[in-house]
Amino acid sequence: MSKPAWADRPCWYVVSSEDRAISVALQRDLAKRLDARTSELEASHMSRLSVPQAVADVIADAAAQFGAG
C-alpha cells in the first residue's frame, strides 16, 4: 500500500465545538487536510454519545450520496 485509503476517497469530519480534549482549531485543520466534507455540531468530545441523532444524520447523508441509503 503506497497511500492511505482516505487520500483518494471522499471523507467526512464532524467537528465537536464543545470538545475539551481536542481543540476546535485542530479539528478544523485535520478536516481541511483530509479535504473532508465538514459538519460542526455543538457537542462534546464524544459527539456520538452527546448528540447521537445529529451524528447519525451526518452518516446517513454521507451514505445517501453513494446510494447506500
Contacts in CASP RR format, 6 or more apart in sequence:
PFRMAT RR
TARGET T0000
AUTHOR 0000-0000-0000
METHOD contacts of the structure
MODEL  1
MSKPAWADRPCWYVVSSEDRAISVALQRDLAKRLDARTSELEASHMSRLS
VPQAVADVIADAAAQFGAG
6 34 0 8 1.000
10 37 0 8 1.000
10 62 0 8 1.000
10 65 0 8 1.000
11 34 0 8 1.000
11 35 0 8 1.000
11 36 0 8 1.000
11 37 0 8 1.000
12 36 0 8 1.000
12 37 0 8 1.000
12 38 0 8 1.000
12 39 0 8 1.000
12 58 0 8 1.000
12 59 0 8 1.000
12 62 0 8 1.000
13 27 0 8 1.000
13 30 0 8 1.000
13 31 0 8 1.000
13 34 0 8 1.000
13 36 0 8 1.000
13 37 0 8 1.000
13 38 0 8 1.000
13 39 0 8 1.000
14 38 0 8 1.000
14 39 0 8 1.000
14 40 0 8 1.000
14 41 0 8 1.000
14 43 0 8 1.000
14 47 0 8 1.000
14 55 0 8 1.000
14 58 0 8 1.000
15 24 0 8 1.000
15 27 0 8 1.000
15 28 0 8 1.000
15 31 0 8 1.000
15 38 0 8 1.000
15 39 0 8 1.000
15 40 0 8 1.000
15 41 0 8 1.000
16 22 0 8 1.000
16 24 0 8 1.000
16 27 0 8 1.000
16 41 0 8 1.000
16 43 0 8 1.000
16 44 0 8 1.000
16 45 0 8 1.000
16 47 0 8 1.000
17 24 0 8 1.000
17 40 0 8 1.000
17 41 0 8 1.000
17 42 0 8 1.000
17 43 0 8 1.000
18 42 0 8 1.000
18 43 0 8 1.000
18 44 0 8 1.000
18 50 0 8 1.000
19 27 0 8 1.000
19 43 0 8 1.000
19 44 0 8 1.000
19 45 0 8 1.000
20 44 0 8 1.000
20 45 0 8 1.000
21 45 0 8 1.000
22 45 0 8 1.000
28 38 0 8 1.000
31 38 0 8 1.000
32 38 0 8 1.000
37 62 0 8 1.000
39 58 0 8 1.000
41 47 0 8 1.000
41 51 0 8 1.000
41 54 0 8 1.000
41 55 0 8 1.000
42 51 0 8 1.000
43 50 0 8 1.000
43 51 0 8 1.000
43 54 0 8 1.000
43 55 0 8 1.000
44 50 0 8 1.000
47 54 0 8 1.000
47 55 0 8 1.000
48 55 0 8 1.000
60 69 0 8 1.000
63 69 0 8 1.000
END
